[in-house]
Amino acid sequence: MRVLLPLLAAASLVAPAAPPTPKVLEAPLRAHLAFLSDDLLEGRGTGQRGAELAVRYLETQLQTLGLQPARGASYRQPVSLLGLQTLVGRSTLSFMGGGACATPRFGSEIVFGSGVAKAEQTFDAPVVFVGFGIEAPEYRWDDYKGLDVRGKVVLMLVNEPAPTAAEPGLFDGPHLSAYGRWTTKFEMAAKHGAAGVLLVHTTPSASYGWPVVRNGWDAERFSLAKGPEGAPLEGWVTEDLARALAKQGGQDLDTLRAQAQSRDFRPVPLDLTLKGTLHSTVRTVNQYNVAGVVPGTDPALKDELVIYSAHWDHLGKGGALAVDTHAPAEPGHEGDTIYNGAVDNASGCAALLAMAQAARHAPARRSQMFLFVCAEEQGLLGSKAYAADPLWPLAKTAADLNLDSLNFVAPARDIGLPFGDRSTLGELGAAVAAASGLRVAPGRPDTAGGYFRSDHYSFVQAGVPALSVGGGRDYLGADVAALKAMASAYGKRYHQVTDEYDPGWNLGGMVQQAQFTLDLGQAVANAASRPTFKAAR
């Protein structure tokens, strides 16, 4: 009874007669992780051969475990994508101005591609600095100030203006708001009709280094085939290049950056013209979400659903830029072009399969769906497609619990529920944690915009309470400092070819995270009432 009390106190969400949660086993989780991150799957790249292998494996596993297809007889949900790949050898961009011509090197100084389905485009466009490129009426902020940017290339900063003493809550205060996301900036520039948009990269403002940006543009880029078009030219430039271009255009980057921190900022034309051609391959390709269902047991509630989600894609096989010619390769990775994505996110998929195996033998009152979404690395495309055409009515969907990049270090005393306070999922999660002998990890400022970067956000936007369950940080072990160093070192492997499975990993933390997520999902699935939103989404 002592174990049940915290659960019953969580807004009466848990039913007193809830059966014990089935146990997630490490052996199947490890086996799935090892296979999904193997070189055989070639990094599970969207539109690549490894993607089809991953989908085939996932649907076969769901069938073997005895889960039901989510719609009809198929475990697959087609997602139509537009694929665009820059032909680097045939595409050249130069900046003319100040009596000079600068032609940046693709990969080391600039990356670019197209947001429209055209095989060939020519550019002869003036360049304008537009601050952070933000238009946010609720904050009385407009970096465009009515400027007609049609036919122009806009250069802008990543992230958003910092909060001030007078306005500590500006752009969500310490947390990055949606306006600071690079995807939002591309969308805003396209809405204004810009011929092109170039983002100025810095590691602090982007929250990751240039290699992460570069590797994301080394292969085909995708968007929803039925989605809005982007700008004709989209890309990033290094801070050093931006500084040189500002100087070539008669300005100083630091001065421009300081001016952009104010509402009074107005766009600054640079004495620069971008000229060049962009050649791209264009195709439409179907990728697939994969879903299986454990039906509910309560006749009154089994038409309602709890979703567990994880994205199966990663960056796949890279091209010439996968091998960094500007820095020595790590030993054993010379010539490696496969982005295995062991942590990101073979770990989440492996956990979901192990959770499905457990849940199959102990169904809950509500139905449960195990959903593997495609093209997360391309901008949450699979989860966005699901939200637009759900396999189960959203009005009957109680919650989504997402797993992305699990704890591969060690078991911990805590568990992460970032932004859990935005719905009653946070309260219930805290109660489930307490019943498991865990505590919720203290919240940290979301300076990297993680809230908008995982698939749970597609469900939040669609009106479904959702969160991404994080791993703990208070590790259990004899050498805690070494464990923390191991976790920190992953930052250098994020979106690199070195994100590979290590058979020596202690998967106790991964099992712990999967078990907690299943415990929380079962608590929702067995509760008398459904979670609700409490704060802004």
Order of alpha helices (4+ residues) and beta strands (2+ residues): alpha-alpha-alpha-beta-beta-beta-beta-beta-beta-beta-beta-beta-alpha-beta-alpha-alpha-beta-beta-alpha-alpha-beta-beta-beta-beta-alpha-beta-alpha-beta-beta-alpha-beta-alpha-beta-alpha-alpha
